[in-house]
Each structure stands twice: as structure tokens, then as C-alpha cells.
Amino acid sequence: MSDSTAPKGIPRVALPPDARLDTLAVREGLPPSPWGENSEALYLTSSFVHPDAATAAARFANEEEAFVYSRFSNPTVTMMERRLAALEGTSGCIATSSGMAAIMLLVMGLLKAGDHVICSRSVFGSTIKLLQGEFGKFGVDTTFVSQTDVAEWQAALKPTTKLLFAETPSNPLTEVCDIAALAEIAHGAGAVLAVDNCFCSPALQRPAEYGADFIIHSGTKYLDGQGRVIAGAICGPADAIESKFVPVMRSAGMSLSPFNAWVVLKGLETLSIRMREQSARALQLAQWLQAQPQVERVYYPGLESHPQHALAMRQQGGSGGAVVSFIVRGEGAEAGRRNAFALIDHTRICSITANLGDTKTTITHPASTSHGRLTEAQRLAAGITQGLIRVAVGLDDVEDLKNDLARGLATI
């Protein structure tokens, strides 16, 4: 757990209070060890030695801030947490073993049987399964609503509503929700708003600035940026993270390994540079796709044709992000799926994988991969058709990417 105020003893890096985002991205964390390393150290240890029994007792009782056991406290993990919290503009952060583990920790820390969640129906398929299927078994009720219709969120409120959960832009249709409007609804009902910021990262969007209480991350994606590790995190107020999530982490152990934390920590150093360049290339690709006759529709917030374009430009720092989705033409679901598969199979540069956020451009068919465990009715409710393809643009040359997709488009 990282608390940016660090009141009980773990020192901070000595940085000017007005240090800007890109400086924080390469320097926030812990001071170097007595050896004076310039690149952050990797602490591969399960436990930590204490000078005497009384100190050990105080530390285990959380009376003295120190590193105790790597299931819930480790210097490398703390460095990553502090850096991500600084980038998101929150006072605290807790790292987890994956993005889905972060959502699980969020729900376990905030809710109990009988509580109600309002969630966008456009979120990642595993999020729907986790909320509706797994937490539903334990008495947590979830209502799924339109990502973009604020009135639906308002109408779904119940006396037992404790959490509103959104992912913006959404996966894979890049729908953008009004964070400030949802925060107002949540706070008016005595609930909290959690926003999955996976697609934008704090390089483009900081949901806390619009009233979000908690920010969810899959560090697997843009935070790492090179597809190397699985990681997750919750950013938010330090007191809430300490009181709500650390006790669950200590008991349930959805911990991030120090090695994976170190990889994400180093990935954060280039986050803003990568996001700016990948987003610029994604815009070029989206504009090109929009002009192709075999493409029925392109989903990309940076295009003026996107329904939430103006909102996205305000919330996302004028950027559309690096994910482009599009529907290939085809009469009916079977033809749409066949044409989508043909396009994907004709690529030679794009990596056929459901992961995203990599420096290598990836391509996938959401209906059969990331959202494959949903029913067809759930997919259609989320707008995910069999002809839909998602491209997460990396750092490949954009002209090569156009040629790569053109090979497949020529078969349609």
C-alpha cells in the first residue's frame, strides 16, 4: 500500500512539490538504498528482518510503518504504487496481481451482501462475469446500464446502491462516459464512483480530476507497455485504501509480485511518450479505415464521427487514445464473422492476441476472445457484433499497418 503522505516512517524521494507529470513518472518512489543506485532496486524477498521482537510486534500491528511481508508490503511494490498514485493525482494506491484482481479487491473492500452496483454494460467481458456471476453468488446485486445515457444511471439508483462502475473509453467500442456527471449521481446517492482508466492511462486522462473516487488499472496494458507482465492497481484516497483495501489484501493475498511491480515501474517512465505517439498513429489509422469501402463503421473517440467526440477531447486531453475498433461489411452474423476472421488471418505485422497496450500492434475479434464468455444476447446488448475487429495500435509504422489491414480488406 502506498500513501503519498507516508506519515509513519518510510521515506520519500526528495522532489520539488511542483514537479510535473513527466518528472514524477521517472523519479517518484523511494529514495535509493545506501548503495546509491540510479535505477530503482528490485527487492525479491518474501519477508523482512526486524531488529527485535518488540519492533516486529509493532510493525505487524501497523503501529509502525515498515516493510513486513511481501504479501502486503514490499519496497519495489511501494515504489510502483507511489509513482502511479502521483501520476493519477491521488494520495494513495494499492497494487494487485492483475487488473481483475483490482476489481475483485474493490468490491470486496467496499461492498457486502445486499449492496447494489450500477455498472456500464459496455465494460470488459470479465468484469461483467465477475460482478454478475461471481459476486452475484454472494448477494451483491448489479444493474447494467448504457455507458453513455446518464439518465439510465440515475434511474437505476436504489437505496442500497453503494458503487457506480464505468470503463472509459470502453472495451472495445470506445464509448466515453461523462465522469463528472456520474460522480455527481454517485455522490448524491451516498455511493462512490470507480473508473477503469485502462484505455487512457493517466498520461491522457485523470478521472480523479472529474470526481471519481477510485481509479482501476490493468497494469498489464499501457502501464507496462510491452506486454511482459500481469499487474493491476486501485488508486484513490490513502485513508480509504488503508482502511478498506489493505485489510482484505492482508487476508486474501491478491498481491503483485515485486518483479512484476518493477517491470511496471520502469514502464511508467515512458508512459506519456508512448501514449502520445501511439494515439497519433491510431488517429491516422482510424481516418484511413473510415475511408475504406469494406468497413461499415469505425469506433475511435478521436474521430469527429464518434458520438462522444467532444466529451472525449475534454476528458482525454485532446487525444483519442490508441485503440481503434471497426466493423467489416457482411450480411448477417455468419458473414460478419467470416470476413472478420479473413481480415485478421491475412495480417502479417499485427499480433493476433486479445491483449492491448503493447508497443506491438495487436488485433483481435472481441466476440470470440475478450467477450467470448458472454452470451450472444449480452454481446449484442454491448454492441459487440461478429463483424467487429479491435486494433490496439502500437509503435509500428502506420503505413505498414495500413498495408497489413489492406491485405485482409481486399478479401471482403
LUMMAR-698490 format. One record per residue: residue in one letter; x negated, y negated, z of N, C-alpha, C in turn. Coordinates in steps of 0.1 Angstrom, whole numbers, plus 5000, padded with zeros to 4 digits. Each point is the difference from the previous one (the first is absolute). Example, Ala and Ser with C-alpha at 12.3 -4.5 7.8 and 13.67 -1.06 7.14 Angstrom:
REM residues 2
A486850575078500949885000499149885000/S500449894993499149895000500849895008/
REM end
This chain:
REM residues 412
M499150125000500949885000499149885000/S500449904992499249874999500949895005/D499549925009500749885005499049894997/S500449904991499149904996499549915011/T500850005012499549925011499050085009/A500050134999499150095007499749955014/P501050005009499849935013499150085010/K499850134998499550085011498650054998/G499249954991498650044999499450044987/I500750054990499450034988499749884992/P498749974997499749864994500449994986/R500049884995500449974987498849944992/V500150014987499149934991500149855002/A498949935001500049865002500249934987/L501249974997500449934987500649875003/P499949904991500749875002501550025000/P500749935009501550025000500749974987/D499449934991500749964988499450094988/A499450115003499550094989501150044991/R499850004988501150034990500050154997/L501150034992500350144997498850084995/D499449954990498950084994498850025009/T499849905009498950025010500450105010/L501350005005500550105010499950144994/A500250014987500150134993498650075000/V498949925001498750065000499350005014/R500649925010499349985012500750035013/E501350005000500850035012499850145005/G500050035013499850135005499450005014/L498950075002499250005012498649944998/P499449945010498649964998499150124997/P498949984994499150124997499550065013/S499550124999499450075012498749945003/P499350045010498749945003499050034989/W500350084991499150034989500149894989/G501049925000500149894991500450034986/E500850114998500450034986500949894994/N499849984987500849904993501350074994/S499950134996501250074996500550075012/E501450005002500650055012499650155002/A499850035013499650145003501250095000/L499750134998501050105000499850085012/Y501050005009499950075013500850144999/L499250104996500650134999499850075014/T501049975009499950065013501550025005/S500250115006501450035006500249935013/S498949985008500249955013498949905004/F500149935011499049905004499650035015/V498849975003499450025013500249885009/H500450025012500249905010498950005011/P499749885005498950005010500350075013/D501250015004500450065013501450044999/A500550085010501350055000501149895002/A499649905009501049905002500349924987/T498949974992500249934988500850084990/A499750135000500850094991501549995003/A500350015013501349995005500749874996/A499349895001500649874997500249994985/R499150064992500249994986501150094995/F500250125005501150094997501349945004/A500049925011501249945004500349874993/N499249964990500149884992499949875009/E499250025011499849885008498749924995/E499250074993498849944994499950044985/E499949904992499950034985498750064997/A500150114994498750074996500550124990/F499050054994500250124991500050125009/V501150084998500250125010500050134992/Y500850014990500250124993500549974986/S499450064989500349954987501450034995/R500850075008501450024996500749865000/F499549915009500749885001499149885001/S498650025000499149885001498750044995/N499549934990498750034994499549874994/P498749975001499549874995500249984985/T499850104992500249994985501449974997/V500950075006501549984998500449865005/T499449965011500349865005499549894990/M498950024994499549914990501049994989/M500550114995500950004989501349935004/E500550035012501249945005499949855001/R498949955006499849865002499949934986/R499450064991499849944987501449994993/L500750115000501350004993501049905007/A500050005013500949905008499649864996/A498749974999499649864996500549974986/L499950094991500549984986501549984999/E500750075009501549995000500549885008/G499149945008500449895008500850045012/T499750125006500750055012499050015011/S500450015012499150015011499650145004/G500750104994499650145003500250094988/C499550125001500150104990499750145006/I500650104996499750145004499950084988/A498950074998499850094988500550145003/T500450064989500650135000499450094989/S500350135001499450104991500549984985/S501149944998500549984987501149895000/G500449964988501149905000501350055006/M500350134997501250065005499950025015/A498850025005499850015015500349865006/A499749904993500349865005501549985002/I500750054990501549985000500550095012/M499550125001500450095011499849945013/L498849945002499649935013500949885002/L500349934990500949885001501450055006/V500650104994501350045004499950075014/M499050085003499950065013499849905011/G499249894997499849905010501149905002/L500949984990501049905002501450065003/L500350124995501450055000500250125009/K501250035003500450125007501350054994/A500550125004501250054995501249915001/G500749984990501249915000499749874994/D498749964998499649884993500350004985/H500149894994500349994986499049924993/V499650054988499149934991500749964987/I499749894995500449964986498750004992/C500150074989498850024991500449984985/S499149944993500249994986500150144993/R500950024991500050134993498950014990/S499349904998498950004990498750035005/V499950045013498750035005499450134995/F498750025003499450134997500850125004/G500050104991500850125003499850065013/S498750015004499750075013500649925012/T500149864998500549925011501550035002/I500750024988501450045001500250135007/K499150104996500150135006499750005015/L499049925004499749995014501149945008/L500549894996501149935008501350085000/Q500450044988501350074999499950155005/G499050074996499950145003499450035013/E498849955003499350045012500549935012/F500149864999500549935012501550015002/G500750034989501450035001500350125009/K499150105000500250115008499949975015/F499449895003499849965014500949885004/G501049984992501149905003499849864996/V499049974992499849874995500849994987/D500949904999500949984989499449904990/T500050034987499449904990501149984989/T500149874997500949954989499149954989/F500150054988499249954989500849904992/V499349894997500749894993499249954988/S500649914992499249944989498849925005/Q498950024993498849935003500249854999/T500849954991500149864996501249935004/D501150075005501249945003500149975015/V499749885004499949965014501350035007/A501149984993501350025006500350145004/E499450104993500150145004499350025013/W498849945002499350025012500849945012/Q500649894998500849945010501250085003/A500750054990501250085002499750135007/A498850054999499650145005499749995015/L499949885006499749995014501050075009/K499550065010500850065011499549955013/P500850025011499549965013498850085004/T499850124994498850085003498849984991/T500149904991498949984990498849945008/K498950074998498849965007498849974990/L500150044988498949994990500549984986/L499549904993500249994986498650034993/F500050084990498850054994500149984985/A499049934994499949974986498650024995/E499950024987498750024993500149914988/T499149905000500149904989498649964995/P499850014987500950064990500250155002/S501150054995500350145003499350104990/N500050125004499350114992501150084994/P500250014987499149954990500649884992/L501149965003500749904992499649855003/T499149985009499549875003501149905004/E501150055006501049905005499549925012/V500349885000499549915010501149955009/C499850025013501049965010499649865006/D501049935005499749875006499750025015/I498750005003499550045013500649905010/A500049874998500549905009501550025003/A500850044990501450025002500350125008/L499250114998500250125007499549985015/A499049925002499549975014501149935007/E500749914994501049925006501250095004/I500350094991501150105003499650095012/A498850055000499550095011500049935013/H499449885000499949935013501349955005/G500949974991501449965004500750115007/A499750124997500650125005499250065012/G499049945004499150055010499250124996/A499850014987499250114995498649954995/V499250084994498749964995499950044985/L499249934993499850034986498550064998/A500050114993498750064996499950004985/V498949954995499849994985498850094996/D500250094991498950084994499349914989/N498749965003499349914991499050074991/C500350124997499050094993499749944986/F501049964993499849964986499249874998/C500249915010499349874999498849995008/S500050065012498949985010499949865004/P499349975011499949865005499349914990/A499350054990499449924990501049924992/L501250054999501049934992501249955008/Q500350085011501249975008499850035014/R500549915009499850025014501449985006/P500750125002501449995004500349945014/A499050005009500249935013500249854998/E499549944989500349864998501449974996/Y500850104996501449994997500950055011/G499450045011500950055011500050145003/A499350084992499950155003499350025013/D500650105008499450035013498950104999/F500150104991499050104999499750024985/I498850024997499550034986499450144999/I500550084991499650134998499050014988/H499050085002499050034989499750144998/S499950044988499450124996498649964996/G499050025008498649964997499450084989/T500750114996499750094989499949924987/K500849904999500249934988499049884998/Y500449885000499149894996499049975011/L500450035013499049965010498750084998/D500150134998498850074996499649964986/G500950024990499849954987499350094990/Q499550115005499350094991500450155002/G501250025006500650135000499250105008/R499349965011499150095007500650065012/V500849935008500550055013501549985001/I500650075010501349985005500049915013/A500849905000500049915012501349925001/G500349955011501249915002499849915011/A500949915002499949905011501349935002/I500249955012501149905003499349885005/C500449884995499649875005501149935006/G499849935011501049935007499549935012/P500949955009499649945012499250105009/A498949955006499150095008500850065012/D500849925006500750055012501050114996/A500749994989500950104996499250134996/I498949984993499250124996499550075012/E499549935010499550055013501150085007/S501249945001501050065009500950104993/K500249984986500950094993499350124993/F498849974994499450104991498850075006/V499249945008498850065006500450125009/P501149995008500450125008500450124991/V500749974989500350114991498850064994/M499149914996498850054993499250095010/R499949965012499250085010500650145002/S501350014999500750125002500150094987/A500349934989500350074988498850024991/G499149915000498750014993500050004985/M500849914995499949974985498949914997/S498850045005498849915000499349994986/L499449894998499249984988498550055004/S499450084991498750045003499049894998/P498949995008499049894999499549994985/F499750124994499549994986500949934991/N501350045000501049944992500249855003/A499949975013500149865003498849924995/W498850065000498849934995500249984984/V500550104993500249984986501049894997/V501149995007501049894998499349875004/L499350005011499349885005499249944989/K499250084993499149964989500949964988/G501150074997500949964989500649865002/L500349975012500649875003499149884996/E498750034999499049894996500349954986/T500450094991500349964986501449994997/L500950005010501550014997500549894992/S499749875003500549894993499549994986/I498750034998499450004987500750104991/R500250135005500650104992501449974997/M500849955010501449974998500249904990/R499249895000500249904990499750054986/E498950074998499750054987501050114995/Q500350095009501050114996501349944996/S500549905008501249934997500049934987/A498949934997499949934987500150104988/R499350125002500150104989501450064999/A500650025012501450054999501049914993/L499849875002500949904993499850024985/Q498750014995499850014986500650134995/L499950115007500550134996501649994999/A500649945010501449985001500549924988/Q499449904997500449914988499950084988/W499050084998499850094988501150105000/L500350075011501050105000501449954996/Q500249885005501349934997500349984985/A498950004993500149974985500150134992/Q499850125007500050134993501450054997/P500450034988501350054997500550135007/Q499050085003500450135007500249985015/V499949885005500249975014501349935002/E500850065008501449955003499949885010/R499250025010500049895010498750015008/V499549885004498749995008500449945013/Y499550065011500249955014498649945005/Y499949875001498849945005500349865005/P499849975013500449875005499449884994/G498850024993499449894994500649964987/L500950084994500749964988501249915003/E500349904992501249925002501350084999/S499950114993501250084998500450085013/H499150015010500250075012501149925008/P501050075005501149945007499649915012/Q498950045007499549935012498749934997/H499849964988498749944996499749885008/A500949905002499849885007499650035015/L500850095006499850045014498650065001/A499750094991498750075001498849904999/M500249904991498949904999499849925013/R501149985007499949925012499450095011/Q500450125001499650095011498650064998/Q499750024987498850084997498849914994/G500049885004498949914997499949984985/G501150004992499949984986499650124992/S499950125006499650124993501050115000/G500050074989501050114999499550135005/G498850015005499450135005499550084989/A499650125003499350094990500850124995/V501350015004500850114996501049964989/V500050084989500949974989500850134998/S501449995000500850124997500849974987/F500350104992500849974988500750134996/I501149984993500950114995499750024985/V499750124996499950034986501450034995/R500249974987501350034994500250154998/G501350045001500450144999501450015003/E500850074992501450025002500350115011/G500349955012500350105010498850035009/A500350075011498950035010499050094994/E500450104993499150104995499049944990/A500549924991499249934990499049905007/G500649935010499149915007498950075007/R500250115006499050075007499050064990/R500550054989499150064989499149894995/N500549884997499249894994499049955011/A500449995012499149955011498850105001/F500350135000499050105002499049994988/A500649984988499250004988499049885000/L500549895005499149885001498950025010/I500450055011499050035011498950104995/D500550104993499150114996499049954989/H500449894993499149964989498949895005/T500149975012499049905006498750085001/R498949924998498650065002499249925010/I500549885004499349925010500750005013/C501349985000500849995012499950135008/S499950005013500050125008501450045003/I500450124997501350055003500150045015/T500449915008500150025014501049915006/A500750045011501049925006499449895010/N498750015002499449905009499949864992/L499849905008499949864994499049925008/G499649894995499149915007498650034997/D499750094991498650044996499449904990/T498750005000499349924989500250074986/K500450135001500350074987501549994998/T500449964988501549994998500650145000/T501250005007500750135002501449994993/I500550114996501350014993500750125006/T501349985002500850115006501549994995/H500750115002501450014997500750015013/P500549885006500550005013501150105003/A500950034991501250095002499550145003/S498950044996499550145002498850005010/T499549895004498950005009500349935013/S499849875001500149925013501450015005/H501050014991501450015005500750134996/G499150104998500550134995500850085011/R499849975013500750075010501449945003/L500349894993501449945002500950074991/T501350005003501050054991500149914988/E500650054989500249914988500949885003/A501050025009500849895004499349905007/Q499050045009499249905007499149924991/R499450084990499249934991500749904991/L501250044996500749914991500549875008/A500350035013500449885009498949905001/A498750065000498949915001499549954986/G500750044989499749954987498950084993/I499650115005498950084995500650114990/T499849974988500550084989498950094995/Q500450104992499050104995499049944989/G500449884995499149944990499149905006/L500049995013499249895007498550055002/I499149924997498550025002499549895008/R499150035010499349905008498550004997/V499549884997498549994998499549905011/A499050055007499449925010498649954994/V499949884996498949954992498849995009/G498950054995498749995007499149904994/L498750034998499149914995499550054986/D500750094994499750044986500249884991/D499350004989500349894990501450014995/V500749885000501450004997500350044986/E499149974991500250044986499950154998/D499150065008500050155000501250065005/L500649935011501350055005501149994990/K500049894993501149994989499850114990/N498850024995499850114991500450145005/D499750025013500350125007501550035000/L500849905003501550015000500550004986/A499449934991500550004986500050144994/R499050085004500050144995501350075003/G500449995013501250075004501349934994/L500049874999501149934995500350044985/A498950034993500150044986500850134998/T500150085011500750134999501549995002/I500449885004501449985004500849954988/
REM end
